[in-house]
Amino acid sequence: MEMPAPNLNVVSMKAELIQRLSRVLNEDAIIHDEAETRAYECDALSAYRCPPLLAVLPSTTEQVSDVLRICNEFGVPVVPRGAGTSLAGGSLPTADCVIVGVARMNEVLETDYDNRFVRVQSGRTNLSVTGAVEERDFFYAPDPSSQLACAIAGNIAMNSGGAHCLKYGVTTNNLLGVTMVMMDGEIVEIGGAHLDASGLDLLGIVCGSEGQLGVVTEATLRILRKPEGARPVLVGFDSNEVAGQCVSDIIKAGVLPVAIEFMDRPCIRATEAFAKPGYPDCEALLIIEVEGAEEEIVEQVALIKGIAQQHNPVELREAKDADQAARIWLGRKSAFGAMGQINDYMCLDGTIPVSQLPYVLRRISEMTEEYGLAVGNVFHAGDGNMHPLILYNANTPGDLEKCEALGADILRLCVEVGGCLTGEHGVGIEKRELMLDQFDPIDLEVQMAVKDVFDPQWLLNPAKVFPLSASAARRMAAE
């Protein structure tokens, strides 16, 4: 994956830049030793690496403002970083950039149960937001698989979802407001502790903007009352296509589970070896969870079972207690780690109409034969957010390039059937050259014009989202 050549003028100013930053940050918040900066050379898309010029770890919005003001003055690119769990290279550094990490900004600033919101610093992890309010029987709905580690900052940047997004939506549906620092150091407040702000929906532009417009330092999040109860059902099938058709039929029937998760045989085998959840021996399985009062749960489970039975399931298992429910979810929650035990992999996140699931699953199977690479499928089937895991060997010459080519073809397939390139991982570096497969040049020009307004010098998160030639030309024109 090509990255821009470093600006040697910027690199030569490293000592002066460190001196200026030391006036606004403590010494331990500035990481400039070459060995130590390697901790920031990649994110979860670890196939690509590039140590930054240096990294800083501010603790307050004001410190972030000071850092960005200094970097803007020096003309130094800035790469915002949450927890570094991006699967699309969203926080991959360039050699002349300053990483602005928000890991130390992890405090809960305000909690309002009457109005159902919590305000946190953006470095707080996703799961710990729920941890801060669960004693009062509230929770924060978005639940990415990396929720134990991923930061709210990254969730906002990529508009992350999770297993329960079918019912509760993704980050944008649960985000009320942000505090954001512009590249020139200006601090702005967008949205607030209410559902809809007046005027233009700037919050909708910021959420999912992948660090292209500013650095989010605080977030006001909607919290919800925990449901009275929840119950998962596990259904095994003898083919991926039949499992996909079952998902489509459940959605068409008007049933709204809180989650519908899909796993195919490679993932089932991997999770059995890794976590031993006790899954059936089958080609594909669905985990379908419903929630509410007991009467509501019983009614929804009966409808789901009835639809599933029409597809001759290999096994149909309803959780009878909390332990059984935890075991049903154990394998799904362990899937990414389990697949990592087998080989290197690249995880995609194209999104498709649910009605296209059987066709797309069949085409992915055909593509894997053509490329000679194995693919494991584990994804949020309810909203069509695909997560093909393409296995490859990083030590085999040509394997990574073959993996990239197969991934590009799968993502083009998603677009061809009426879907899009990304559901929750973002474009990052992974999909930037595919943007013209979804958007025409005029569409991209409008998107880049928005960035022009927020970041006129094109210093924020360089080499991401837009085709590299387009972003390089934009940055040169701004210099």
C-alpha positions, 0 to 999 in steps of 0.5 A, a space after each residue: 500500500 503506497 504512502 506519500 514520501 515524507 516532507 524532509 523539511 518537516 523532519 529536519 524541524 523535529 528538534 525545534 518541534 519537540 522544544 515547542 511542544 515541551 512548553 505545553 506538554 509534560 516530558 512524558 507526554 512527548 514520545 520522540 525516541 525512534 524505538 519508542 515511536 515504533 509502538 505507534 507504527 501501525 494499527 490493527 491493519 498491521 500489514 502496513 507500518 510506518 513509524 511517525 516523526 513523534 507521538 504526543 499524549 495530551 490529557 485535556 482539550 486545551 492541550 490538544 488545542 495547543 498541540 494542533 496550533 503548533 503543528 499547524 504553524 510548523 505545517 506538520 501533518 497530524 494523525 489522530 489516534 484512539 486505541 489503534 484498533 482500526 482495521 482499515 489503517 485509519 490511524 496509520 502514521 506517515 513518516 513526517 507526522 505527529 500522532 495525537 493520541 487521546 489514550 490519557 483522556 479517559 474520564 467521565 465528565 458528566 452523567 445525567 440519568 434523567 435526560 439519559 446521557 453521559 459526557 466522556 473524554 474521547 479516549 475512554 474505551 467503549 465498554 467502560 462507558 457502559 461500566 460507568 452507568 450499569 449500576 443504575 441499569 443503563 448501558 451504551 448501545 454500540 458494541 464493536 467486537 473490540 469494545 474492550 479496547 477501542 476508544 470512543 474517539 475511534 468509534 466516532 471517527 469510523 461510525 462504529 456499530 457492533 452486534 446489536 446495531 440492528 436494533 440500536 443503530 451505530 455510533 451516529 444514532 447514539 451520539 448527541 454532541 462532541 467537542 472538537 479541536 480544529 487544525 488551527 487549534 480552535 475548539 468548537 462544540 457541535 450538538 449537545 445534550 439533546 437529540 437534534 441540534 438546530 441548523 446544519 447537521 454538522 454532527 452527522 458530518 463529523 461522525 464517520 469523518 475518519 479524523 479528516 476534519 478535527 480531533 474529537 476530545 469529548 463526546 456526549 453519548 445517549 445511554 439507554 435503560 437495560 432491557 428486562 431480559 434477553 435470549 439468544 437462539 443458535 441455528 445451524 445450517 448445511 450451507 451458507 446460502 440457506 443461512 443467508 436466506 433465513 436471515 432475509 426471511 426473518 427481516 422480511 417477516 417484520 421481526 426485529 431481533 436485537 442481533 443476527 450474527 453469522 459464522 461459516 464453517 472455517 470460523 466455527 472450527 476455529 472458535 471451537 478449537 480456540 474457545 470451545 463454545 460447543 457449536 454444532 458441526 455445520 456449514 453455517 450458523 446464526 446467533 439470533 438474539 431477542 430482548 424485552 419482557 418475558 412474554 415479548 421474548 417468547 413470542 419473538 423466539 417462536 416466530 424466529 424458530 418457525 422461520 428457521 424450521 422452514 430451512 431444515 436446520 441442522 440444529 436449533 438451540 434456544 438458551 435456557 439460562 444465562 450460562 447457555 446464553 454466554 456459551 452461545 455468544 462465546 464463540 462469536 466474541 472470540 472469532 477474530 482472535 480464533 482466526 488469528 491463531 490460524 494465519 494472518 488475515 485481512 478483515 473487510 466490512 463491505 455492506 450489502 442489502 440483506 436480500 443479497 446475502 445468499 448471492 454474495 456468499 455464493 460469489 465470495 466462495 467462488 472468488 476464494 477458489 479463483 484466488 486460492 485463498 481461504 476466507 472465513 465469514 463472520 458478520 452482522 447479518 441483520 444489517 448486511 454488514 459483511 466481515 470476510 476474513 481473508 487468510 494469507 501468509 505474510 511471509 509468502 511473497 505475493 500473498 499480501 498482494 493477492 489478498 488485497 486483490 481478492 479484498 478489492 473484488 469482494 468490496 466491488 461486489 458489495 457495491 455492485 449489488 447495491 451496498 457500500 465499501 464500508 459499514 463500520 471500519 472506515 475507508 482508511 488506507 485500505 479502500 481509498 483507491 476503491 472510492 471511485 468504484 462507489 462515487 463518481 468524480 463529482 461526488 468525491 470533489 464535494 467530499 473533498 470540498 468539505 475537508 477544504 473548509 475544516 482543514 484548508 492545509 490538508 494536514 489532518 490524517 493524510 493519505 486516508 479516505 481519498 485516492 492518494 493522487 487526489 489528496 496529494 494534489 489537494 495538499 500541494 495546491 494548499 501549500 
